[in-house]
Amino acid sequence: MAMDLQESLYAEHLEESSMLYEQWHGLVSRQWGAWRRIIDFERRLEAHLDALVIGGYQALELCREKARQGDSGELYAAARVLLRHGLHGDVCHLVDGVDSSDSFRIQALSDALCVDLEAKDEEECFQLLLKNGPVDASRARVASRLAGYRRCGGWADELFRLLGSRSLDADSEASVLNALVPLKSSRHLLNTDWYGQSGEGLCRTSAVLIRARAGQAIDDEVLLQVPVCCGLCGDKQAFGLLRTMPVADDVLFAMGLLGDVTAVPFLIRALDHGDQAEAAALSLYVLTGAPLYETVFIPEAVDEDLLFDAEKEKLTRGEALWPPGKEPGETVTRLARDGGRWSSWWQDHADRFDPARRYRNGRLCTPNCLIENLGSESVPATVREAAYEELAIRYTVDFSFDRRMPVEKQVERIKKYEVWDESASGQFEPGAWYFGGHVMESCNA
């Protein structure tokens, strides 16, 4: 009876761990949010994992079972327990039982390995994933994620050889190429041109970032295919290139990252286009730092399949489905999308900005501005990720940052950037466009 009670307690720890992982995953996947508060979920999860680890053989056997048959959250928790028992081989073998289309289970195993795999076991883990039998899409995606997170550059060649393999689908190939971005393996740089010119989506972006991080110049012809990279590694002239592109969210976002304030009037006009107002407002904020917000009611989307026939008829006639004030939805505070308010603000403050200089958060851009973005809770995750890339591309500093890292790790890395910034004080000219640690030539003309 006592054994049954113990087993039920361990099962409860696993269920709670699964629930907390799913909540954690949802929070770190959100664009907006107070990311530092996620630490509360991580600490609660740690308590349940600790209970399973000290539970000994019985808890371990339950974890083995749930790793094979449970949901993705239970797989994640079980894998972390196995890793803490030194059973990394068992976790690697679990990858073979995951279908490559099951992104949730692949993510769960990747997250577990990234956090709890011991450094001394990395080599053996990669051997099992990449050398022990045929490498399918599931193995490739887990291995590439682990290599990118842990900066295991010694396996970059093996990962690169997987590109073009018949066993990889487009998503898996994108995962592998994305993992190569921070690994700094020069051997691959000459071989990524095809992705940069003819590849699609994430593959093309990753190929350009690989070259940019290595200090290789990016042709305008390639940048035309990857607008965001104009913001990440472009010079003063890049705004002209962005102006030639069809107006879209990624083009507007790149304008904000670029830091050229001559884009402000263009961005203000873009606020009038409903589909692009959010991206335009964000870029204006990133550029100017203007604290312009608005509180609005966002109606809940109507699912016609859930409506009664009488409600469907109302909808067809264009009538309101609910009485005034009863419509389902939520009230949110967001960056202002009112072109008039932004125009007035710009008219009052434009003389603070020099069109010949680069700006971020309303200040002449320096590494400190990017580090501020990296730790900010008032910008979306895309800005935080872009700031990390910019620090690596423009100022050649990379402390291996990832927003899926535990909060304590993220804070630790941000502090490293702050210490570096203090030591580099005076090394970089405020407001200049940098690439590879040097002022870009076209900006000196």
Secondary structure, 3 states (H helix, E strand, C coil): CHHHHHHHHHHHHHHHHHHHHHHHHHHHHCCCCCHHHHHHHHHHHHHHHHHHHCCHHHHHHHHHHHHHHCCHHHHHHHHHHHHHCCCHHHHHHHHCCCCCCCHHHHHHHHHHHHHHCCHHHHHHHHHHHHCCCCCCHHHHHHHHHHHHHHCCHHHHHHHHHHCCCCCCCHHHHHHHHHHHHHHCCHHHHHHCHHHHHCCCHHHHHHHHHHHHHCCCCCCHHHHCCCHHHHHHHCCCCHHHHHHCCCCCHHHHHHHHHHCEHHHHHHHHHHCCCHHHHHHHHHHHHHHHCCCCEEEEEEECCCCHHHCCHHHHHHHHHCCCCCCCCCCCEEEEEEECCCHHHHHHHHHHHHHHCCCCCEEECCEECCHHHHHHHHHCCCCCHHHHHHHHHHHHHHHCCCCCCCCCCCHHHHHHHHHHHHHHHHHCCCCCCCCCCEECCEECHHHCC
